[in-house]
């Protein structure tokens, strides 16, 4: 989908050569334009007659209105113009524009008080509303809207949000693509090939390690999960270089279980097909790197993706087996369906070599997190208040919400084992928290956070499919961190000059 940003007045929007025009009408919108302003007259008349009902998302569709070039005009209430209201309004309007003849769309935001801030969320809503997975379904109708022109009062003021919005769409749609693929179209090797392809983009370098290299690193926990599958494991290491080499990177670690049967502790058959989504964390790392390549923020980022299948053949790890992690800590595998934490723990140990400014692992880790938070917010775990606050803020900014969960030491009691340094599960109670406590054992002094996206990475039922979350949250966090990193040297320079003057 191609996006274009323009400064548009009401009169210019009415003359815009598009197939359809979607107009966001906030509460208290100023529609006191001149008598010959066709669009203003249409909104004023709709309000007067009560045809445009109050309430965010309420819409009125008009066919060939007088003196407006677009064949279709859709007016949508956008409430207070907040990001969530804009998203709801755009989604509602797009639902009315699924016409075969609508290929070029105009989206007018200039009635909003802060239209520049609405640009990114509007772009993302347009993309979400028209997304269609076609890779293994040739009969699916691909999106018909191929171009969207966003009209704002001042295009120059909205350029930053526009660039971020386009990059976010690129990242989210790549994440959706790989998470939606069936497991036979998204093996660990195929995932590695996708990472290699990203490695050809500006600022990105990709390295892929196979079973021999992983064994040489001593990643016994990762190897244990992979040993039951005919598909060889892959450990993907990606580097985005946007800042000086001396600048410590943010490390993103994505769980890449391309299919999860549960292993010997096999899952029920019902809905097991959805376990192709168990690499949602890996998909979000790929998506974030695609967005970084487009946006080019001034920050260094490392992406780590341990990827394999969890299968129950004769070589598979068994309940009660003890494996040795890269950290040297031993783990009693009490449940082979708690495999995500086993591949992540070795990747977290590997992450320490980069001396990172922060480490964030992203995983569809526990059904317990779905019970706790549903599909609205991802679970956020971190012992570092500053990091947790930064991620929470990024989630709020991007509408990709998370919620901080506890990490009290008492939750780790259930991980004790008579036969190893720890077990890999601790019972049903507080399952999302005990899983996080397991991972915490491999982070030492790292500034670490864990995002459990089991409830937010995909939807079930008739709307079954990947959401692309938490790419928006991660991208916003990295944008914010790049801003902090850029401002820090300037502040330091000012402080040096001030101190010199005082002397």
C-alpha positions in Angstrom: 0.0 0.0 0.0 1.4 3.4 -1.1 0.9 6.4 1.2 1.2 10.1 0.3 1.0 13.1 2.6 -0.4 16.4 1.5 -1.4 19.7 2.9 -5.1 19.9 2.0 -7.8 22.5 2.8 -11.5 21.5 2.7 -11.8 23.0 -0.8 -8.7 21.1 -2.1 -10.0 17.8 -0.6 -13.3 18.2 -2.4 -11.3 18.5 -5.7 -8.9 15.6 -4.9 -8.9 13.0 -7.7 -9.6 9.9 -5.7 -12.2 7.2 -5.8 -13.3 7.7 -2.2 -12.8 10.4 0.4 -12.8 9.5 4.1 -13.3 12.5 6.4 -12.8 12.4 10.1 -15.2 14.7 11.9 -14.2 15.3 15.6 -16.6 16.6 18.2 -17.0 20.4 17.9 -15.4 20.5 14.5 -15.3 23.9 12.9 -17.5 23.7 9.9 -18.2 27.3 9.5 -16.6 27.5 6.1 -17.7 29.5 3.1 -21.0 28.8 1.4 -19.3 27.4 -1.6 -17.2 24.9 0.3 -18.9 21.7 -0.8 -17.3 19.4 1.9 -18.1 21.9 4.7 -21.7 22.1 3.5 -22.0 18.4 3.4 -20.8 18.0 7.0 -23.0 20.9 8.2 -26.1 19.5 6.5 -25.4 16.0 7.9 -25.2 17.5 11.4 -28.3 19.6 10.9 -30.4 16.6 9.7 -29.0 14.3 12.3 -27.8 11.8 9.6 -24.3 11.7 11.2 -25.0 10.2 14.6 -22.9 11.1 17.6 -20.4 8.6 18.9 -16.9 7.6 17.8 -17.0 5.4 14.7 -20.5 6.4 13.6 -20.4 7.0 9.9 -22.4 8.3 7.0 -21.7 7.1 3.4 -22.6 9.4 0.5 -22.5 8.5 -3.2 -21.5 11.2 -5.7 -22.3 14.2 -3.5 -22.6 17.5 -5.3 -19.4 19.4 -6.2 -17.1 16.7 -4.8 -14.8 14.8 -7.2 -14.7 11.5 -5.3 -17.5 9.0 -6.1 -17.8 8.1 -2.4 -17.5 10.3 0.6 -17.6 8.8 4.1 -18.0 11.0 7.1 -16.9 9.4 10.4 -17.1 10.7 13.9 -13.7 10.8 15.6 -14.7 12.0 19.1 -12.0 13.9 20.9 -9.4 13.2 18.2 -7.3 11.0 20.5 -5.2 8.3 18.9 -7.6 5.5 20.0 -10.6 7.5 18.7 -8.8 8.1 15.4 -8.0 4.4 15.0 -11.6 3.4 15.7 -13.0 6.0 13.3 -10.7 5.0 10.4 -11.4 1.3 10.9 -15.2 2.1 10.8 -14.8 4.2 7.7 -12.7 1.7 5.9 -15.3 -1.0 6.5 -17.7 1.0 4.4 -15.2 1.4 1.5 -14.7 -2.2 0.5 -16.0 -1.4 -3.0 -14.3 -3.0 -6.0 -13.9 0.4 -7.7 -12.2 2.1 -4.7 -8.5 1.9 -5.5 -7.3 5.4 -4.5 -8.4 6.8 -1.2 -8.3 10.3 0.3 -8.2 10.5 4.1 -8.8 13.9 5.5 -7.5 14.6 9.0 -7.3 18.4 8.9 -10.5 18.9 10.9 -8.6 17.4 13.9 -7.0 19.9 16.3 -3.8 17.8 16.3 -3.9 16.2 12.9 -0.1 15.7 12.6 -0.2 13.4 15.7 -3.0 11.4 14.1 -1.1 10.5 10.9 0.7 7.5 12.2 -2.3 5.8 13.8 -4.4 6.6 10.7 -1.9 5.0 8.4 -1.7 1.9 10.6 -5.5 1.6 10.7 -5.8 1.9 6.9 -3.3 -1.0 6.6 -4.9 -3.2 9.2 -8.4 -2.7 7.6 -7.2 -3.8 4.2 -4.6 -6.5 5.0 -5.2 -9.9 3.4 -2.9 -13.0 3.6 -2.6 -14.5 0.2 0.7 -16.5 0.3 -0.9 -19.9 0.6 -4.4 -18.9 -0.5 -4.4 -17.9 -4.2 -8.2 -17.5 -4.1 -8.1 -14.7 -1.5 -8.9 -11.2 -2.8 -5.9 -9.0 -2.2 -6.4 -5.5 -1.0 -8.0 -3.3 -3.7 -7.0 0.1 -2.1 -3.5 0.5 -3.3 -2.9 4.2 -2.6 -3.9 6.5 0.3 -3.5 10.3 0.2 -3.5 11.7 3.8 -4.7 15.3 4.0 -3.5 17.5 6.9 -3.3 21.2 7.6 0.5 21.3 7.4 2.3 18.4 5.8 5.7 19.6 6.9 4.7 19.4 10.5 3.5 15.8 10.0 6.5 14.4 8.2 8.1 12.7 11.2 4.8 10.9 12.1 4.2 10.0 8.5 7.7 8.4 8.1 7.2 6.4 11.4 3.7 5.3 10.3 5.0 4.0 6.9 7.8 2.2 8.6 5.5 0.7 11.2 3.2 -0.7 8.5 6.2 -2.3 6.8 7.2 -4.0 10.0 3.8 -5.1 11.1 2.9 -6.5 7.8 6.2 -8.5 7.6 5.5 -9.8 11.1 1.9 -10.8 10.1 3.2 -12.5 6.9 5.6 -14.8 8.7 3.4 -15.5 11.7 0.4 -16.3 9.4 2.4 -18.8 7.3 1.7 -22.5 7.9 4.6 -24.3 9.6 5.6 -26.0 6.4 6.0 -22.6 4.8 7.8 -21.1 7.7 10.4 -23.6 8.9 13.5 -22.4 10.9 15.5 -22.4 7.6 12.9 -20.3 5.8 12.8 -17.9 8.7 16.6 -17.6 8.5 16.3 -16.9 4.8 13.9 -14.1 5.5 16.4 -12.7 8.0 19.2 -13.0 5.4 17.0 -11.0 2.9 16.6 -8.3 5.5 20.3 -8.3 5.9 20.7 -6.9 2.4 18.9 -3.7 3.5 20.8 -0.5 4.5 22.3 -0.7 8.0 21.4 -4.4 8.6 23.7 -7.4 8.8 22.6 -11.0 9.4 24.4 -14.1 10.6 22.8 -17.5 10.8 24.2 -20.3 13.1 23.3 -23.9 12.5 23.4 -27.0 14.9 27.2 -27.3 15.0 27.8 -23.7 15.9 25.0 -23.7 18.5 26.5 -26.9 20.0 29.9 -25.3 20.1 28.4 -22.4 22.1 27.0 -24.9 24.7 23.4 -24.1 24.1 22.1 -27.3 25.6 18.6 -26.1 26.4 18.0 -24.9 22.9 19.4 -28.1 21.4 17.2 -30.2 23.7 14.0 -28.6 22.3 15.1 -29.0 18.7 16.3 -32.6 18.9 12.9 -34.1 18.3 12.4 -32.5 14.9 13.7 -33.4 11.4 14.0 -29.7 10.7 17.4 -28.3 11.8 17.5 -25.5 14.3 18.7 -22.0 13.3 20.0 -19.3 15.5 19.6 -16.0 13.8 21.7 -13.0 14.8 20.8 -9.6 13.2 22.6 -6.2 13.6 21.1 -2.8 12.8 23.8 -0.1 13.0 22.3 3.4 13.2 24.7 4.9 15.8 28.4 4.9 16.6 30.0 1.6 17.2 30.7 2.6 20.8 27.0 3.0 21.4 25.6 0.1 23.4 22.8 -1.7 21.5 19.3 -2.7 22.5 19.0 -6.5 22.1 15.6 -8.0 21.0 15.2 -11.7 21.6 12.3 -13.3 19.8 11.0 -16.8 20.5 11.0 -18.7 17.2 9.2 -22.0 17.7 7.8 -22.4 14.2 5.5 -25.2 15.3 4.8 -26.4 18.8 3.2 -29.8 19.3 4.1 -29.7 23.0 6.7 -32.4 22.4 6.2 -35.6 24.6 3.9 -33.5 26.8 1.7 -33.2 23.7 -1.0 -30.6 23.4 -4.7 -31.4 22.8 -5.6 -31.7 19.1 -8.2 -28.9 19.2 -6.7 -25.7 17.9 -3.2 -27.1 17.7 -3.1 -25.6 14.2 -2.7 -22.2 15.9 0.7 -23.3 17.3 2.1 -22.0 14.0 1.8 -18.7 15.7 4.3 -19.7 18.4 7.0 -17.9 16.5 5.2 -14.6 16.9 8.1 -13.2 19.0 10.5 -14.0 16.2 8.2 -12.5 13.6 8.0 -9.3 15.6 11.8 -9.0 15.7 11.9 -9.5 11.9 9.2 -6.9 11.5 11.0 -4.4 13.8 14.2 -4.8 11.8 12.2 -4.2 8.5 10.9 -1.0 10.1 14.3 0.1 11.3 15.7 -0.3 7.7 13.1 2.0 6.4 13.1 4.6 9.3 16.9 4.6 10.0 16.9 5.9 13.6 20.1 6.7 15.3 20.4 3.6 17.5 22.1 0.2 17.4 20.0 -2.9 17.7 20.8 -6.6 17.9 18.1 -9.2 17.1 18.4 -12.7 18.3 16.0 -15.4 17.1 16.5 -19.0 18.4 14.3 -21.0 16.0 13.2 -24.7 15.9 10.2 -26.9 16.0 9.0 -28.7 19.1 8.2 -32.3 18.0 7.7 -35.6 19.8 9.8 -38.2 17.8 12.0 -40.9 19.3 14.9 -38.4 19.8 12.8 -35.8 21.6 13.6 -34.6 25.1 11.6 -36.4 27.8 10.0 -35.2 31.0 12.5 -35.7 33.8 15.6 -35.2 31.5 18.2 -32.8 32.7 19.9 -30.4 30.2 22.7 -27.9 30.6 22.2 -24.4 29.5 24.8 -22.1 27.9 25.1 -20.4 31.3 26.1 -23.7 32.9 23.0 -23.9 34.9 21.2 -27.2 34.7 17.4 -27.6 34.1 15.1 -30.5 34.8 12.6 -30.6 32.0 9.4 -31.4 33.9 7.1 -30.4 31.0 8.3 -30.5 27.3 5.5 -28.0 26.4 7.4 -25.3 28.4 9.9 -25.2 25.6 9.9 -21.5 24.8 11.8 -20.6 28.0 14.4 -23.3 27.2 15.4 -21.7 23.8 15.1 -18.2 25.2 17.4 -18.8 28.2 20.3 -19.7 26.0 19.7 -16.7 23.7 19.6 -14.4 26.8 22.9 -15.7 27.9 24.3 -15.1 24.4 22.9 -11.5 24.6 25.2 -10.5 27.4 28.2 -10.5 25.0 26.9 -7.3 23.4 27.0 -5.4 26.7 23.5 -4.0 25.9 21.8 -0.9 27.1 18.7 -3.1 27.4 17.5 -6.6 26.6 13.9 -7.4 25.7 12.7 -10.9 25.0 9.4 -11.3 23.2 7.5 -14.6 23.4 4.2 -16.3 23.0 5.1 -17.9 26.3 2.2 -18.8 28.5 -1.5 -19.5 28.4 -1.5 -18.1 31.9 -0.9 -14.7 30.5 -3.9 -15.0 28.3 -6.0 -15.8 31.3 -4.6 -12.8 33.2 -4.7 -10.1 30.5 -6.8 -11.5 27.7 -6.1 -10.1 24.2 -5.9 -6.4 25.1 -2.5 -6.0 26.8 0.8 -8.0 26.6 2.4 -9.0 29.8 5.4 -6.9 30.8 7.9 -8.2 33.3 11.0 -6.4 34.5 12.9 -5.7 37.7 14.2 -2.4 36.2 11.7 0.4 36.8 13.1 2.7 34.2 13.0 0.1 31.5 9.5 -1.0 32.5 8.3 2.6 32.4 9.9 3.2 29.0 8.2 0.2 27.5 4.9 1.0 29.1 5.1 4.5 27.7 6.0 3.2 24.2 3.0 0.9 24.4 0.7 3.8 25.3 2.1 6.0 22.5 1.7 3.3 19.9 -1.7 1.9 21.1 0.2 -1.5 21.5 -0.6 -1.8 25.2 1.2 -3.8 27.9 0.7 -4.2 31.6 3.5 -4.6 34.2 3.3 -7.9 36.2 5.1 -8.7 39.5 8.4 -10.5 39.8 8.6 -11.1 43.6 11.3 -13.6 44.5 8.7 -15.9 46.2 7.3 -16.8 42.8 10.6 -18.6 42.0 10.1 -21.1 44.9 8.2 -23.5 42.7 11.1 -23.8 40.2 13.3 -25.7 42.7 14.4 -29.2 41.7 15.9 -32.2 43.5 17.8 -33.1 40.4 19.0 -29.9 38.7 19.6 -26.2 39.5 15.9 -25.6 38.5 12.9 -27.1 36.9 11.4 -25.5 33.8 7.9 -25.2 35.3 6.4 -24.4 38.7 2.8 -25.5 38.7 -0.3 -23.7 37.4 -0.6 -20.9 39.9 0.9 -17.7 38.6 2.2 -19.5 35.5 3.1 -16.3 33.5 5.1 -15.0 36.5 7.0 -18.2 37.2 7.9 -18.4 33.5 9.3 -14.9 33.7 11.2 -15.8 37.0 12.8 -18.8 35.1 14.0 -16.4 32.4 15.3 -13.9 35.0 17.7 -16.6 36.2 19.6 -16.1 32.9 19.8 -12.4 32.9 22.3 -11.8 35.7 22.8 -8.0 35.9 21.3 -7.3 32.4 18.8 -4.5 32.1 16.1 -7.1 31.0 12.4 -7.1 30.3 10.1 -9.8 29.1 7.0 -9.4 27.0 4.6 -12.3 27.1 2.5 -11.8 23.9 0.6 -15.1 24.0 -2.7 -13.2 24.2 -1.9 -10.4 21.7 0.1 -12.0 18.9 -2.8 -13.5 17.1 -6.6 -13.7 17.0 -8.7 -16.9 17.0 -12.1 -17.7 15.6 -13.4 -16.2 12.4 -10.8 -13.4 12.6 -8.0 -15.9 13.0 -4.7 -14.4 12.0 -1.6 -12.6 13.3 -1.8 -9.1 14.7 1.8 -8.0 14.1 2.1 -7.0 17.8 4.3 -5.9 19.5 6.1 -4.4 16.5 4.5 -0.9 17.2 5.5 -1.0 20.8 9.1 -2.1 20.0 9.5 0.4 17.2 8.2 3.3 19.4 10.6 2.2 22.2 13.5 2.3 19.8 12.5 5.7 18.4 12.3 7.0 22.0 15.7 5.5 22.9 17.2 7.0 19.8 16.0 10.4 20.8 17.5 10.0 24.3 20.8 8.8 22.9 20.9 11.8 20.4 20.1 14.3 23.1 22.6 13.0 25.7 25.8 14.1 23.9 24.3 17.5 23.3 23.4 17.9 27.0 27.0 16.7 27.9 28.5 19.2 25.5 26.4 22.0 27.0 27.4 21.0 30.5 31.1 21.0 29.5 30.8 24.5 28.0 29.0 25.7 31.1 31.6 24.3 33.4 34.4 25.9 31.4 32.8 29.3 31.5 32.4 29.0 35.3 36.1 28.3 35.6 
